[in-house]
């Protein structure tokens, strides 16, 4: 704390609710609180939607249509509803939303501490705003900073020779911004696979370290796959309804993000375009990178998930007597027959293959260390039930499987925000009755 002593202290700010995080979840919560006349302030560490611009590459497109990404009370319009918008377009819609509803957001405010004030049963939020300490007092706090706030790079990165350019997927912008030569992408989730497509289209030689990632076809039986998944209730599944608890750890299925197209995103599709597939990265020794011999396993895992999803949709169509055409051919979604999979290499020499860059598409992790209240387990993971913590007045938004499967995508955030703000509104009405 000594570093702050020379800094000027701002006056305290008192509201009913503080929302930490001005992303989709935080803005949705603010909208509902404003509708109910509840005083609140959003504290955003950067600018509105900053992570969508600062952590996305130039060709990035959302993998869900605009009609599924709207903020509450916001209509994207008939012409845009089926478009797959860019990061900048998404940010513009968020900024317009803030202005339209005059949401009380303070930008460039980094929260450093949240603690309980036992004297008046409230919370004290300490933050830095342009280098100046701010303190806020509130009765209730919504933690909407999300569970994907800190980039994650494996310790193996330290073993790479210094001449190789290394960057996290959030730092990648375009192939032109990289040194000439081949590129090794580590991680075959949504970001890794989309970046591979971008690099291949730019004429780069691409090597991909894969893992078990589920996938879905982009289009199936006359509709976008998301339309079927929503209609069938797939995204309404709650964690306690899963047949296997381990299914909670599955990553979001790969989906192609493209305007007007029906092509699917899969490892075999990338391989046909020229991406050389490897298994999970195992070890690094200067120029030599070794991988597990599990490419076939990873291909089959994605294929089987896609087949299960299509089988579920087929059953839904039959059970509800829905007229739908037969599935159209989709070569990028066709399962790879095990006997047709060629043997994959398990190591690569970076120097011999002129690989000049490594992109770590290894995801993000959370950092809730600023919470000085007993709402985290020993691993720093929020303890909650549907986003409601055990400490009265503390709520979470934007967590993995917070209430259901759709909590992981923009489509589900506003429903979770409504649920939490309804809890807050109900609590306030209960308090008002008790004091009357």
LOTI-901809 format. One line per 8 residues: number of its first residue (from 1); for each residue z, y, x of C-alpha. Coordinates in nm, 2 decimals, padded with zeros to 4 digits, m for minus. Example, Ala and Ser with C-alpha at 12.3 -4.5 7.8 and 13.67 -1.06 7.14 Angstrom:
BEGIN
1	00.78/m00.45/01.23 ~ 00.71/m00.11/01.37
//
This chain:
BEGIN
1	00.00/00.00/00.00 ~ 00.04/00.23/00.30 ~ m00.33/00.31/00.30 ~ m00.30/00.48/m00.04 ~ m00.02/00.72/00.05 ~ m00.25/01.00/00.16 ~ m00.46/00.97/m00.15 ~ m00.41/01.19/m00.46
9	m00.26/01.02/m00.76 ~ m00.43/01.08/m01.10 ~ m00.24/01.12/m01.42 ~ m00.16/00.80/m01.62 ~ m00.38/00.70/m01.91 ~ m00.23/00.53/m02.22 ~ m00.44/00.34/m02.47 ~ m00.38/00.04/m02.69
17	m00.62/m00.19/m02.51 ~ m00.77/m00.20/m02.16 ~ m01.09/m00.40/m02.11 ~ m01.15/m00.50/m01.75 ~ m01.52/m00.54/m01.70 ~ m01.81/m00.36/m01.86 ~ m02.06/m00.64/m01.88 ~ m02.19/m00.80/m02.20
25	m01.85/m00.94/m02.29 ~ m01.66/m00.62/m02.23 ~ m01.91/m00.41/m02.42 ~ m01.91/m00.64/m02.71 ~ m01.53/m00.63/m02.73 ~ m01.54/m00.25/m02.71 ~ m01.78/m00.24/m03.00 ~ m01.55/m00.44/m03.22
33	m01.24/m00.25/m03.12 ~ m01.41/00.08/m03.20 ~ m01.51/m00.06/m03.54 ~ m01.14/m00.12/m03.61 ~ m01.03/00.22/m03.48 ~ m00.83/00.07/m03.19 ~ m00.79/00.30/m02.89 ~ m00.91/00.14/m02.57
41	m01.08/00.20/m02.24 ~ m01.33/m00.01/m02.04 ~ m01.28/m00.02/m01.67 ~ m01.60/m00.12/m01.48 ~ m01.60/m00.16/m01.11 ~ m01.96/m00.04/m01.08 ~ m02.22/00.10/m01.31 ~ m02.30/m00.05/m01.65
49	m02.50/m00.37/m01.59 ~ m02.49/m00.32/m01.22 ~ m02.47/m00.69/m01.13 ~ m02.78/m00.76/m01.33 ~ m02.98/m00.53/m01.10 ~ m02.79/m00.56/m00.77 ~ m02.78/m00.94/m00.78 ~ m03.12/m01.03/m00.92
57	m03.46/m01.06/m00.75 ~ m03.76/m00.85/m00.84 ~ m03.94/m01.11/m01.05 ~ m03.63/m01.23/m01.23 ~ m03.66/m01.31/m01.60 ~ m03.39/m01.43/m01.84 ~ m03.44/m01.78/m01.95 ~ m03.35/m01.71/m02.31
65	m03.56/m01.49/m02.54 ~ m03.45/m01.13/m02.62 ~ m03.35/m01.22/m02.98 ~ m03.07/m01.43/m02.83 ~ m02.94/m01.17/m02.59 ~ m02.87/m00.88/m02.83 ~ m02.54/m00.70/m02.83 ~ m02.35/m00.68/m03.16
73	m02.53/m00.46/m03.42 ~ m02.83/m00.42/m03.19 ~ m03.18/m00.53/m03.28 ~ m03.43/m00.59/m03.01 ~ m03.72/m00.53/m03.25 ~ m03.99/m00.77/m03.38 ~ m04.23/m00.71/m03.08 ~ m03.97/m00.80/m02.82
81	m03.77/m01.08/m02.99 ~ m03.96/m01.36/m02.82 ~ m04.00/m01.19/m02.48 ~ m03.81/m01.30/m02.17 ~ m03.69/m00.97/m02.03 ~ m03.64/m00.85/m01.68 ~ m03.30/m00.76/m01.54 ~ m03.38/m00.39/m01.55
89	m03.48/m00.41/m01.92 ~ m03.16/m00.59/m02.00 ~ m02.96/m00.32/m01.81 ~ m03.14/m00.04/m02.00 ~ m03.05/m00.20/m02.33 ~ m02.68/m00.21/m02.22 ~ m02.69/00.15/m02.12 ~ m02.85/00.25/m02.45
97	m02.58/00.05/m02.63 ~ m02.30/00.24/m02.46 ~ m02.46/00.57/m02.55 ~ m02.54/00.47/m02.91 ~ m02.19/00.37/m02.99 ~ m02.01/00.62/m02.76 ~ m01.81/00.34/m02.59 ~ m01.52/00.47/m02.38
105	m01.62/00.33/m02.04 ~ m01.51/00.45/m01.70 ~ m01.75/00.34/m01.42 ~ m01.68/00.29/m01.05 ~ m01.32/00.19/m01.12 ~ m01.20/m00.11/m00.92 ~ m00.89/m00.27/m01.08 ~ m00.65/m00.38/m00.80
113	m00.34/m00.49/m01.00 ~ m00.23/m00.58/m01.35 ~ 00.14/m00.63/m01.41 ~ 00.39/m00.63/m01.70 ~ 00.62/m00.34/m01.76 ~ 00.93/m00.51/m01.91 ~ 01.09/m00.18/m02.00 ~ 00.86/m00.11/m02.29
121	00.68/m00.44/m02.33 ~ 00.35/m00.31/m02.20 ~ 00.11/m00.35/m01.91 ~ 00.04/m00.13/m01.61 ~ m00.32/m00.15/m01.47 ~ m00.37/00.00/m01.12 ~ m00.72/00.09/m01.01 ~ m00.91/00.28/m00.75
129	m01.16/00.54/m00.89 ~ m01.37/00.70/m00.62 ~ m01.09/00.64/m00.37 ~ m00.82/00.78/m00.59 ~ m00.54/00.56/m00.74 ~ m00.54/00.56/m01.12 ~ m00.27/00.40/m01.34 ~ m00.33/00.30/m01.70
137	m00.08/00.18/m01.96 ~ m00.16/m00.03/m02.25 ~ m00.01/m00.28/m02.49 ~ m00.29/m00.54/m02.46 ~ m00.54/m00.63/m02.19 ~ m00.88/m00.81/m02.22 ~ m00.99/m00.96/m01.89 ~ m01.37/m00.95/m01.92
145	m01.45/m00.96/m01.55 ~ m01.59/m01.31/m01.59 ~ m01.56/m01.63/m01.39 ~ m01.87/m01.56/m01.17 ~ m01.77/m01.25/m00.98 ~ m01.76/m01.36/m00.62 ~ m02.06/m01.51/m00.43 ~ m02.00/m01.86/m00.29
153	m02.14/m01.97/00.04 ~ m02.04/m02.31/00.20 ~ m01.87/m02.32/00.54 ~ m02.18/m02.51/00.67 ~ m02.35/m02.17/00.69 ~ m02.15/m02.09/01.01 ~ m02.32/m02.37/01.19 ~ m02.67/m02.23/01.15
161	m02.84/m02.09/01.46 ~ m02.80/m01.71/01.48 ~ m03.18/m01.65/01.47 ~ m03.21/m01.77/01.11 ~ m03.18/m01.51/00.84 ~ m02.92/m01.61/00.58 ~ m02.86/m01.46/00.25 ~ m02.70/m01.55/m00.09
169	m02.93/m01.58/m00.39 ~ m02.77/m01.26/m00.52 ~ m02.91/m01.08/m00.22 ~ m03.27/m01.21/m00.24 ~ m03.53/m00.96/m00.37 ~ m03.87/m01.09/m00.28 ~ m04.06/m01.30/m00.03 ~ m04.20/m00.98/00.13
177	m03.85/m00.88/00.23 ~ m03.79/m01.20/00.43 ~ m03.91/m01.27/00.78 ~ m04.24/m01.46/00.81 ~ m04.20/m01.83/00.80 ~ m04.07/m02.11/00.59 ~ m03.76/m02.08/00.36 ~ m03.49/m02.33/00.29
185	m03.33/m02.28/m00.05 ~ m02.99/m02.46/m00.09 ~ m02.91/m02.52/m00.45 ~ m03.13/m02.64/m00.73 ~ m02.97/m02.46/m01.03 ~ m03.14/m02.19/m01.23 ~ m03.14/m01.93/m00.95 ~ m03.25/m02.17/m00.67
193	m03.54/m02.31/m00.87 ~ m03.66/m01.97/m01.00 ~ m03.65/m01.83/m00.64 ~ m03.85/m02.14/m00.52 ~ m04.11/m02.05/m00.78 ~ m04.12/m01.69/m00.66 ~ m04.15/m01.80/m00.29 ~ m04.42/m02.05/m00.36
201	m04.63/m01.80/m00.56 ~ m04.61/m01.57/m00.26 ~ m04.76/m01.84/m00.04 ~ m04.44/m01.94/00.15 ~ m04.36/m02.29/00.26 ~ m04.04/m02.38/00.07 ~ m03.78/m02.65/00.13 ~ m03.52/m02.72/m00.14
209	m03.18/m02.89/m00.11 ~ m03.12/m03.04/m00.45 ~ m02.82/m03.17/m00.65 ~ m02.75/m03.30/m01.00 ~ m02.86/m03.03/m01.24 ~ m02.94/m03.09/m01.61 ~ m03.26/m02.96/m01.75 ~ m03.44/m02.91/m02.08
217	m03.81/m02.87/m02.17 ~ m03.90/m02.51/m02.25 ~ m04.08/m02.60/m02.58 ~ m04.05/m02.91/m02.80 ~ m04.19/m03.02/m03.13 ~ m04.33/m02.68/m03.23 ~ m04.03/m02.46/m03.13 ~ m03.87/m02.31/m02.83
225	m03.60/m02.55/m02.72 ~ m03.32/m02.29/m02.77 ~ m03.42/m02.26/m03.13 ~ m03.36/m02.63/m03.18 ~ m03.04/m02.63/m02.98 ~ m02.90/m02.35/m03.19 ~ m03.02/m02.49/m03.52 ~ m02.88/m02.84/m03.45
233	m02.53/m02.70/m03.35 ~ m02.56/m02.81/m02.99 ~ m02.40/m02.49/m02.86 ~ m02.12/m02.51/m03.11 ~ m01.97/m02.81/m02.94 ~ m01.61/m02.75/m02.82 ~ m01.47/m02.89/m02.50 ~ m01.23/m03.12/m02.68
241	m01.53/m03.28/m02.87 ~ m01.70/m03.40/m02.55 ~ m01.70/m03.77/m02.51 ~ m01.62/m03.72/m02.14 ~ m01.41/m03.44/m02.01 ~ m01.62/m03.43/m01.69 ~ m01.91/m03.30/m01.89 ~ m01.74/m02.96/m01.88
249	m01.84/m02.94/m01.52 ~ m02.21/m02.97/m01.59 ~ m02.41/m02.66/m01.50 ~ m02.62/m02.48/m01.75 ~ m02.95/m02.68/m01.80 ~ m03.26/m02.55/m01.62 ~ m03.50/m02.36/m01.84 ~ m03.82/m02.18/m01.75
257	m03.80/m01.81/m01.80 ~ m04.15/m01.69/m01.88 ~ m04.33/m01.47/m02.14 ~ m04.57/m01.66/m02.37 ~ m04.57/m01.99/m02.17 ~ m04.45/m02.33/m02.26 ~ m04.42/m02.48/m01.92 ~ m04.09/m02.64/m01.82
265	m03.88/m02.60/m01.51 ~ m03.81/m02.92/m01.32 ~ m03.78/m03.06/m00.97 ~ m04.10/m03.26/m01.00 ~ m04.28/m02.94/m01.12 ~ m04.16/m02.76/m00.81 ~ m04.27/m03.06/m00.59 ~ m04.62/m03.05/m00.74
273	m04.64/m02.68/m00.64 ~ m04.56/m02.77/m00.28 ~ m04.18/m02.74/m00.26 ~ m04.05/m03.01/m00.03 ~ m03.74/m03.17/m00.19 ~ m03.43/m03.28/00.00 ~ m03.10/m03.41/m00.12 ~ m02.76/m03.23/m00.11
281	m02.70/m03.06/00.23 ~ m02.47/m03.28/00.44 ~ m02.44/m03.13/00.78 ~ m02.57/m02.86/01.01 ~ m02.60/m02.86/01.39 ~ m02.78/m02.55/01.52 ~ m03.15/m02.62/01.43 ~ m03.10/m02.96/01.26
289	m03.00/m02.98/00.90 ~ m02.92/m03.32/00.75 ~ m02.92/m03.41/00.38 ~ m02.79/m03.69/00.16 ~ m03.04/m03.95/00.05 ~ m03.01/m03.87/m00.32 ~ m03.33/m03.69/m00.43 ~ m03.42/m03.98/m00.65
297	m03.08/m03.97/m00.81 ~ m03.10/m03.60/m00.88 ~ m03.45/m03.63/m01.03 ~ m03.34/m03.90/m01.26 ~ m03.03/m03.71/m01.36 ~ m03.24/m03.42/m01.48 ~ m03.49/m03.65/m01.66 ~ m03.22/m03.84/m01.84
305	m03.05/m03.52/m01.96 ~ m03.38/m03.39/m02.10 ~ m03.45/m03.72/m02.28 ~ m03.10/m03.72/m02.44 ~ m03.16/m03.36/m02.56 ~ m03.50/m03.45/m02.71 ~ m03.35/m03.76/m02.87 ~ m03.08/m03.55/m03.03
313	m03.33/m03.31/m03.17 ~ m03.55/m03.59/m03.30 ~ m03.25/m03.73/m03.48 ~ m03.16/m03.39/m03.62 ~ m03.52/m03.34/m03.75 ~ m03.51/m03.69/m03.92 ~ m03.16/m03.65/m04.07 ~ m03.25/m03.31/m04.22
321	m03.60/m03.40/m04.33 ~ m03.75/m03.11/m04.13 ~ m04.13/m03.10/m04.09 ~ m04.21/m03.07/m03.72 ~ m04.52/m03.16/m03.52 ~ m04.51/m03.43/m03.26 ~ m04.42/m03.32/m02.91 ~ m04.71/m03.17/m02.72
329	m04.78/m03.31/m02.37 ~ m04.57/m03.14/m02.10 ~ m04.64/m03.27/m01.75 ~ m04.35/m03.08/m01.60 ~ m04.11/m03.25/m01.84 ~ m04.24/m03.61/m01.79 ~ m03.97/m03.83/m01.64 ~ m04.05/m03.95/m01.28
337	m04.07/m04.33/m01.26 ~ m03.85/m04.46/m00.99 ~ m04.12/m04.67/m00.84 ~ m04.34/m04.36/m00.82 ~ m04.10/m04.15/m00.62 ~ m04.20/m04.14/m00.25 ~ m03.93/m04.16/00.01 ~ m03.79/m03.82/00.10
345	m03.68/m03.70/00.44 ~ m03.30/m03.67/00.51 ~ m03.32/m03.41/00.78 ~ m03.52/m03.11/00.89 ~ m03.56/m02.92/01.22 ~ m03.55/m02.55/01.13 ~ m03.72/m02.44/01.45 ~ m03.99/m02.71/01.45
353	m04.08/m02.63/01.09 ~ m04.07/m02.25/01.15 ~ m03.80/m02.20/00.89 ~ m03.69/m01.84/00.94 ~ m03.47/m01.79/00.63 ~ m03.20/m01.98/00.43 ~ m03.11/m01.87/00.08 ~ m02.78/m02.00/m00.04
361	m02.83/m02.05/m00.42 ~ m02.48/m02.20/m00.43 ~ m02.34/m02.00/m00.72 ~ m02.03/m01.78/m00.77 ~ m01.66/m01.82/m00.81 ~ m01.39/m01.61/m00.97 ~ m01.12/m01.39/m00.83 ~ m00.83/m01.31/m01.06
369	m00.59/m01.24/m00.78 ~ m00.53/m00.89/m00.92 ~ m00.35/m01.04/m01.21 ~ 00.02/m01.03/m01.13 ~ 00.13/m01.19/m01.45 ~ 00.18/m01.57/m01.52 ~ m00.17/m01.64/m01.67 ~ m00.32/m01.84/m01.39
377	m00.27/m02.20/m01.26 ~ m00.20/m02.29/m00.90 ~ m00.58/m02.28/m00.83 ~ m00.61/m01.93/m00.97 ~ m00.78/m02.05/m01.29 ~ m00.69/m01.88/m01.62 ~ m00.46/m02.07/m01.85 ~ m00.57/m02.01/m02.20
385	m00.66/m02.14/m02.54 ~ m00.99/m02.01/m02.67 ~ m00.94/m01.71/m02.45 ~ m00.58/m01.63/m02.56 ~ m00.33/m01.66/m02.28 ~ 00.03/m01.78/m02.30 ~ 00.14/m01.42/m02.22 ~ 00.13/m01.22/m02.54
393	m00.12/m00.93/m02.52 ~ m00.34/m01.09/m02.24 ~ m00.68/m01.22/m02.34 ~ m00.99/m01.35/m02.15 ~ m01.36/m01.32/m02.21 ~ m01.66/m01.47/m02.04 ~ m01.50/m01.79/m01.92 ~ m01.68/m02.13/m01.88
401	m01.64/m02.33/m02.20 ~ m01.40/m02.06/m02.33 ~ m01.44/m02.16/m02.69 ~ m01.75/m02.37/m02.70 ~ m02.07/m02.46/m02.51 ~ m02.23/m02.12/m02.60 ~ m01.95/m01.93/m02.42 ~ m02.15/m01.98/m02.10
409	m02.46/m01.78/m02.22 ~ m02.52/m01.42/m02.34 ~ m02.59/m01.56/m02.69 ~ m02.22/m01.67/m02.73 ~ m02.04/m01.38/m02.57 ~ m02.03/m01.15/m02.88 ~ m01.89/m01.43/m03.09 ~ m01.61/m01.48/m02.84
417	m01.55/m01.11/m02.83 ~ m01.52/m01.09/m03.21 ~ m01.27/m01.38/m03.20 ~ m01.05/m01.20/m02.94 ~ m01.07/m00.86/m03.11 ~ m00.99/m01.01/m03.44 ~ m00.68/m01.16/m03.28 ~ m00.58/m00.82/m03.14
425	m00.65/m00.64/m03.48 ~ m00.44/m00.90/m03.66 ~ m00.15/m00.86/m03.41 ~ m00.16/m00.48/m03.46 ~ m00.15/m00.51/m03.84 ~ 00.14/m00.76/m03.81 ~ 00.33/m00.51/m03.59 ~ 00.26/m00.23/m03.83
433	00.39/m00.42/m04.12 ~ 00.71/m00.51/m03.93 ~ 00.77/m00.14/m03.84 ~ 00.70/m00.01/m04.20
//
